[in-house]
């Protein structure tokens, strides 16, 4: 299982190529997103669309 950090999620949401390639390279690996990371992402949004 791989826990994703906020920095990685931001890169993925922005389609940063190295992050996308890394995520695809994981294959069938189980990925988890901790609740505090979700909260950090929500806190960082400028509006509801983000």
C-alpha atoms as an extended CHARMM CRD file, in Angstrom:
* protein
*
        50  EXT
         1         1  UNK       CA              0.0000000000        0.0000000000        0.0000000000  PROA      1               0.0000000000
         2         2  UNK       CA              1.2280000000        3.4620000000       -0.8970000000  PROA      2               0.0000000000
         3         3  UNK       CA              0.0660000000        6.5500000000        1.0070000000  PROA      3               0.0000000000
         4         4  UNK       CA             -0.0320000000        9.6570000000       -1.1310000000  PROA      4               0.0000000000
         5         5  UNK       CA              1.0750000000       12.9820000000        0.3090000000  PROA      5               0.0000000000
         6         6  UNK       CA             -0.4530000000       16.3690000000       -0.4490000000  PROA      6               0.0000000000
         7         7  UNK       CA              2.5090000000       17.3880000000       -2.6260000000  PROA      7               0.0000000000
         8         8  UNK       CA              2.0530000000       14.3580000000       -4.8570000000  PROA      8               0.0000000000
         9         9  UNK       CA             -1.7070000000       14.9150000000       -5.1180000000  PROA      9               0.0000000000
        10        10  UNK       CA             -1.1890000000       18.5450000000       -6.1400000000  PROA      10              0.0000000000
        11        11  UNK       CA              1.2280000000       17.4470000000       -8.8590000000  PROA      11              0.0000000000
        12        12  UNK       CA             -1.2520000000       14.8250000000      -10.0690000000  PROA      12              0.0000000000
        13        13  UNK       CA             -4.1630000000       17.2740000000      -10.0770000000  PROA      13              0.0000000000
        14        14  UNK       CA             -2.0430000000       19.6830000000      -12.1320000000  PROA      14              0.0000000000
        15        15  UNK       CA             -1.0850000000       16.8400000000      -14.5140000000  PROA      15              0.0000000000
        16        16  UNK       CA              2.6330000000       17.3070000000      -13.8060000000  PROA      16              0.0000000000
        17        17  UNK       CA              4.1560000000       14.7420000000      -16.2290000000  PROA      17              0.0000000000
        18        18  UNK       CA              6.7180000000       13.1260000000      -13.8580000000  PROA      18              0.0000000000
        19        19  UNK       CA              4.0140000000       12.5890000000      -11.2180000000  PROA      19              0.0000000000
        20        20  UNK       CA              1.6020000000       11.1000000000      -13.7540000000  PROA      20              0.0000000000
        21        21  UNK       CA              4.2950000000        8.7490000000      -15.0950000000  PROA      21              0.0000000000
        22        22  UNK       CA              5.1770000000        7.6850000000      -11.5530000000  PROA      22              0.0000000000
        23        23  UNK       CA              1.5300000000        6.9740000000      -10.6940000000  PROA      23              0.0000000000
        24        24  UNK       CA              1.0500000000        4.9150000000      -13.8550000000  PROA      24              0.0000000000
        25        25  UNK       CA              4.2140000000        2.9510000000      -13.0540000000  PROA      25              0.0000000000
        26        26  UNK       CA              2.6190000000        1.6570000000       -9.8480000000  PROA      26              0.0000000000
        27        27  UNK       CA              0.3590000000       -0.7070000000      -11.7660000000  PROA      27              0.0000000000
        28        28  UNK       CA             -2.0560000000       -2.5300000000       -9.4680000000  PROA      28              0.0000000000
        29        29  UNK       CA             -0.4580000000       -1.2650000000       -6.2520000000  PROA      29              0.0000000000
        30        30  UNK       CA             -3.0410000000       -0.2640000000       -3.6490000000  PROA      30              0.0000000000
        31        31  UNK       CA             -3.0940000000        3.5050000000       -3.1010000000  PROA      31              0.0000000000
        32        32  UNK       CA             -4.4650000000        5.3150000000       -0.0530000000  PROA      32              0.0000000000
        33        33  UNK       CA             -5.2300000000        8.9620000000        0.5080000000  PROA      33              0.0000000000
        34        34  UNK       CA             -5.2690000000        9.8850000000        4.2180000000  PROA      34              0.0000000000
        35        35  UNK       CA             -8.0970000000       12.0960000000        5.4350000000  PROA      35              0.0000000000
        36        36  UNK       CA             -5.7600000000       14.8990000000        6.4670000000  PROA      36              0.0000000000
        37        37  UNK       CA             -4.4520000000       15.0570000000        2.8680000000  PROA      37              0.0000000000
        38        38  UNK       CA             -8.0100000000       15.4430000000        1.6000000000  PROA      38              0.0000000000
        39        39  UNK       CA             -8.5670000000       18.2570000000        4.1030000000  PROA      39              0.0000000000
        40        40  UNK       CA             -5.3400000000       19.9960000000        3.0430000000  PROA      40              0.0000000000
        41        41  UNK       CA             -6.4310000000       19.8130000000       -0.5930000000  PROA      41              0.0000000000
        42        42  UNK       CA             -9.8480000000       21.2520000000        0.2370000000  PROA      42              0.0000000000
        43        43  UNK       CA             -8.2940000000       24.0270000000        2.3260000000  PROA      43              0.0000000000
        44        44  UNK       CA             -6.0230000000       24.9450000000       -0.5880000000  PROA      44              0.0000000000
        45        45  UNK       CA             -8.8670000000       25.3800000000       -3.0870000000  PROA      45              0.0000000000
        46        46  UNK       CA             -9.5900000000       28.9270000000       -4.1430000000  PROA      46              0.0000000000
        47        47  UNK       CA            -13.2060000000       28.2180000000       -5.1280000000  PROA      47              0.0000000000
        48        48  UNK       CA            -15.7380000000       25.3920000000       -5.3970000000  PROA      48              0.0000000000
        49        49  UNK       CA            -14.6780000000       24.5410000000       -8.9550000000  PROA      49              0.0000000000
        50        50  UNK       CA            -11.1830000000       23.5960000000       -7.8170000000  PROA      50              0.0000000000
